[in-house]
Amino acid sequence: MRSLHLLRACAVGILALFCLANCACPRKDERNQLIVSVRDQRMLLATDGKPVKVYKVSTSKFGIGDRPGTNCTPLGSLEVHKKIGDRAPLGAVFKSRRQTGEVIHPNAAGRDPIVTRILWLQGKEAINRNAYGRYIYIHGTPEERRLGQPASYGCIRMGSRDIAELFDVIGTGASVRVIRGSLKETPEGASVAGSVFRRALAGFRG
């Protein structure tokens, strides 16, 4: 009987080790980086240090900072801590990070909820240590007509199609850098090549 118990214990242990070795634990995304320019109201996606795409965004209409209660957008190095909303329809409304079941169209009159996808950010420096607790996200907004100008309450807003596209590209742990200056002043922005990127950068306010 004792031998039978020992065999069972060994079998359970081996199974546990097998599951641990083969678990589908998400790996930290070390290839992708997002650079958000408060001056330009644009965000650059870079993969392996090379620019991929420029997105129009909105940061806070209250300015920059990390103090709780200010509704400001924090500067500095952050990372994507959680991804929420996988496969939700474009325009799906979220409240407290849960889908409400409502779906609204871009620029719906009188509506300004969080929609489509959420990338919850965590600060990595003293200047943005409150970001996670302040619920600072990159998220979709129905107010797409206001993208390209400061309009948020601290978060970084994107159009629904753009945030859905970005959500599928980057993983948790991806680096996010929010800068005060222009993308043109960063190595990644300065290396942007091709007509699409030149047109995007040409519209930046320097």
Order of alpha helices (4+ residues) and beta strands (2+ residues): alpha-beta-beta-beta-beta-beta-beta-beta-beta-beta-alpha-beta-alpha-alpha
